Amino acid sequence: MKLRYIQLLTAGVLLFTTSCEKFLDIVPEGEIKQKDLFTSASGVEDALYGVYAQMRQTSLYGQELTFGTLDVMAQYLDCYGNTQITELGQFNYKNSNVESLFETIWTKMYNNISNVNAIVNCELLEDESYPYNIYKGEALGLRAFMHFDLVRLYTDQITVNPKAGGIPYATEFSQEIPEFQTAEDNYKAIIADLREAERLLQDEGEHTDETNFMTNRKIHFNLHAARATLARVYLTMGNKDSAYYYADKVIQESGYRLTEATNLVGDLAGVLSNNETIFGIYYAGFYSVVSPKLQQEISYGSLDPRSGIESFYMGEGGDDFRYNAYFSMTGKLRLSKLTDIYELNGISSSRPADRVLGINLIRMPEMYYIAAEALLDTDPDRALALFDEVLTHRGLNPYETWPSQTPFSQQAINDERYREFIGEGQTFYNLKRQNLPISGVDGKTTYAPSTAIYTVPIPNIEYSNRY
């Protein structure tokens, strides 16, 4: 069996900035052979940065797996008159344009997983001393992270269908296509990779700032990213005890914290949050992707917030600072949460040197939501205290003071998640995990939960490539 869409690793030229934190950019130079790349530590670093560069493609986390496809499916965003967006928002996975979209996501993700596997399996990483333990830990974590998103998208929710079929879990840089597994086996492999990543990255804090590669660990799949992803995975599997264990570990040990409400404006605007980002991808060109899609009003091209979305931020809990931080009014309401305000205003030279341009993939509020949900039945007081931490850091009053509040529940956590994660590609997964109905972008239609909506068909190319 031959994998037709396998991709060789891309090398990069390292460009250094003059900010206080110094981080790296990648400019692809073209494809090179694996054996030429892995002859030194610097070659492995180049390969890892190549993987991050591939992750920021628009077909992956640079658009479709954040504010694009996934947020259209979550009914946050629409594009009136755009057939592909309309069909996608109505979950018509048989539409040829929609099929093409998901085929590209599948293919690009497996291309990059193959690149990761070349790193994981190179001889240099048989040495587990520093820095090789860091390289392998990052690579294993990235392999698990990407497989997990494929599982969440292309397989049935495992708590709804414990016998669900899964996807191929690729562990080799090879033209051989791995066999399909069950979803249960996929999750076992994801957890095994993440636990090994956690072990290998355990001492990364001892080497911070020793080299350029170790500077600013949030633009790498780091120790706390491994633990945060484990919290996501365990919650998705319905294992609340383990989900709480890892979410709490991140809250207590990562050193990251929730941003104060008065500092929310611009905190995520095309940059990684200094306080909240656990893991993100450096991307100097993110504005050029975000601006035409979210900020500008381009007919048939830009994405508009759903009808009446402002009402979600104007409840009885007080002044939700996220509304002014996440939205702006030009000719009409725009989602400006991800738009670099310095670039938008033509003053990029005034951007503070400590701001890292890029895409937020895991942030601290999610750890509080996971921990609160995990404790909801066993320790409701602690669950509420965790939930209130996020509320107060968003300008809202503690939940129990809301005038007509109902008892603290899963619905309150879901409502809060919905307000928080617009533009970040997490809400569709949260709705799927709980098998919930989806309120349509028009504010009138309701989509009943079903496999037909929540499980994207595996692209035909996967089967046609098997002989």
Buried (B, 14 or more C-beta within 10 A) or exposed (E): EEBEBBBBBBBBEBEEBEBEBEBBBBEEEEEBEBEEBBEEBEBBBBBBBBBBBBBBBBBBBBBBBBBBBBBBBBBBBBBEEBEBBBBBBBBBBEBEBBBEBBBBBBBBBBBBBBBBBBBBBBEBBEEEEBBBBBBBBBBBBBBBBBBBBBBBBBBBBBBBBEEBBBBBBBBEBBEEBBEBBBBBEBBEBBBEBBBBBBBBBEEBBEBEEEEEBBBBBBBBBBBBBBBBBBBBBBBBBEBBEBBBBBBBBBBEEBEBEBBBBEBBBBBBBBBBBBBBBBBBBBBBEBBEBBBBBBBEEEEEEBBBBBBEBEEBBEBEBBBBBBBBBBBBEEEEBBBBBBBBBBBBEEEEEEBEEEBBBBBBBBBBBBBBBBBBBBBBEEBBEBBBBBBBBBBBBBBBBBBEEBEEBEEBEEEBBBBBBBBBBBBBBBBBBBBBBBBBEBBBBEEEEEBEBEEEBBBBEBBEBBEEBEE
